[in-house]
Amino acid sequence: MKSDITLYTTTTCAVCAMVRDLLSHLNVEHKEVNVDLNPIAMIILIGKTRQLTVPQINISGKWVFGFDPERIVELLNK
């Protein structure tokens, strides 16, 4: 599966690790942005999604918030 995927995480987020593991298990290449280490990315992300939590996953322009494997797989297969 190949898509334009960005995963937004924080350093201590267990749910972020679950999403990362899912993407790895599915052999999906993705870019990861740790907003703890990149506060400007955090400000931009909040401006785009109006969400204050992570993980947030952008799959080819569509957003998934939290751990939603069914939605992630659905978007990957489009």
C-alpha positions in Angstrom: 0.0 0.0 0.0 1.4 3.3 -1.0 -0.1 6.7 -0.1 0.9 10.1 1.1 0.8 9.6 4.8 1.9 11.8 7.7 1.5 10.6 11.3 1.6 13.4 14.0 2.7 12.1 17.4 4.2 13.1 20.7 7.0 11.4 22.6 5.0 9.7 25.3 1.8 8.9 23.4 0.9 5.2 23.7 -1.9 5.4 21.1 0.6 7.0 18.7 2.8 3.9 19.1 -0.2 1.7 18.3 -0.8 3.6 15.0 2.9 3.5 14.2 2.9 -0.3 14.8 -0.2 -0.7 12.6 1.4 1.2 9.8 4.6 -0.9 10.2 2.6 -4.1 10.3 0.9 -3.1 7.0 4.3 -2.2 5.5 3.1 1.4 4.9 5.7 4.1 4.4 4.9 7.3 6.2 6.4 10.5 7.5 6.2 11.0 11.3 6.1 14.4 12.8 6.7 14.5 16.6 5.0 17.8 17.7 6.8 17.7 21.0 10.0 18.3 19.1 8.5 20.6 16.5 6.2 23.2 18.1 5.7 25.1 14.9 4.3 21.9 13.3 2.0 21.6 16.3 0.6 25.1 15.8 0.1 24.5 12.1 -1.6 21.1 12.8 -4.0 22.7 15.3 -4.8 25.4 12.8 -5.6 22.8 10.1 -7.6 20.3 12.2 -8.8 22.2 15.2 -7.8 19.1 17.2 -5.6 19.2 20.3 -4.9 15.5 20.6 -2.6 13.0 18.9 -2.3 10.8 17.0 -3.5 12.5 13.9 -3.0 10.8 10.6 -3.3 12.5 7.2 -3.8 10.0 4.4 -3.8 11.6 1.0 -5.6 14.7 2.4 -8.1 12.8 4.6 -7.7 12.9 8.4 -8.0 10.2 11.0 -7.9 11.1 14.7 -6.9 8.5 17.3 -6.5 4.8 16.7 -9.1 3.8 14.1 -7.6 0.9 12.2 -10.7 0.3 10.1 -10.7 3.8 8.8 -7.0 3.8 8.2 -7.2 0.6 6.1 -10.2 2.0 4.3 -8.3 5.2 3.3 -5.2 3.2 2.4 -7.2 1.0 0.0 -8.8 4.0 -1.9 
